[in-house]
């Protein structure tokens, strides 16, 4: 996949658009992150939209629920990395 960062505001927002390389159906995705300061640190909200047969077939049918599990793992890894930095 190829991606282009479409939005970047340090410590606040990050977003990118993705196209599936070699996919004749022009399947695309858009992933955004909103980072909000809180009294205890930061709250992270992430959301992704997808269009095209590649996402339906490969992710939806061949790996049902896989994207949700991957995103959850991603956020948990970010939290562990942030906590490790704080605890140094």
Phi and psi in degrees as a GROMACS rama.xvg file:
@    title "Ramachandran Plot"
@    xaxis  label "Phi"
@    yaxis  label "Psi"
@TYPE xy
-113.823  140.997  UNK-2
-134.937  156.564  UNK-3
-130.638  127.13  UNK-4
-70.5197  125.315  UNK-5
-107.549  -15.0413  UNK-6
-153.869  133.964  UNK-7
-150.345  115.568  UNK-8
-131.846  105.583  UNK-9
-47.2755  131.86  UNK-10
62.3094  14.1853  UNK-11
-132.579  -50.7551  UNK-12
-147.751  148.353  UNK-13
-151.527  135.644  UNK-14
-150.455  151.468  UNK-15
-147.456  155.542  UNK-16
-111.836  142.051  UNK-17
-125.601  139.715  UNK-18
-119.472  147.601  UNK-19
-87.4476  115.457  UNK-20
-64.109  135.87  UNK-21
75.1192  10.6581  UNK-22
-99.9372  113.161  UNK-23
-69.3594  -14.6903  UNK-24
-86.7385  -1.71539  UNK-25
61.6004  43.651  UNK-26
-66.8193  137.916  UNK-27
-137.167  163.057  UNK-28
-145.955  157.218  UNK-29
-135.255  129.108  UNK-30
-126.398  126.561  UNK-31
-124.936  148.239  UNK-32
-127.868  131.648  UNK-33
-118.099  123.965  UNK-34
-114.367  117.619  UNK-35
-114.822  125.887  UNK-36
-64.2386  142.073  UNK-37
-131.642  172.119  UNK-38
-66.7247  -20.1935  UNK-39
-104.513  0.142919  UNK-40
145.841  -110.368  UNK-41
-142.856  147.878  UNK-42
-107.964  132.387  UNK-43
-114.715  125.628  UNK-44
-116.99  128.505  UNK-45
-129.491  143.122  UNK-46
-147.796  146.258  UNK-47
-135.732  140.838  UNK-48
-118.867  149.622  UNK-49
-137.682  146.768  UNK-50
-138.928  142.037  UNK-51
114.166  155.739  UNK-52
-62.8775  -31.3115  UNK-53
-58.4163  -46.6326  UNK-54
-66.7264  -38.8803  UNK-55
-65.9387  -47.6597  UNK-56
-74.9364  -54.5562  UNK-57
-72.6545  -50.1612  UNK-58
-84.9793  -43.11  UNK-59
-72.7148  -52.5418  UNK-60
-86.1495  -41.3462  UNK-61
-80.8831  -27.1588  UNK-62
-137.386  65.3393  UNK-63
-59.5423  131.714  UNK-64
78.9113  -3.26635  UNK-65
-63.2446  -40.3265  UNK-66
-65.6842  -40.4841  UNK-67
-63.8187  -43.1572  UNK-68
-64.1083  -40.8467  UNK-69
-63.4525  -44.4515  UNK-70
-63.7706  -40.7377  UNK-71
-62.9295  -43.7135  UNK-72
-62.1572  -40.3144  UNK-73
-60.1643  -49.0163  UNK-74
-65.0073  -40.5107  UNK-75
-64.5147  -38.9617  UNK-76
-64.7682  -40.5368  UNK-77
-61.8898  -42.0186  UNK-78
-62.8528  -44.1964  UNK-79
-62.4176  -41.0908  UNK-80
-64.0356  -42.0786  UNK-81
-64.9999  -42.9164  UNK-82
-65.9522  -37.8119  UNK-83
-64.697  -37.3725  UNK-84
-65.9998  -41.4839  UNK-85
-66.7056  -36.1986  UNK-86
-84.8184  6.86184  UNK-87
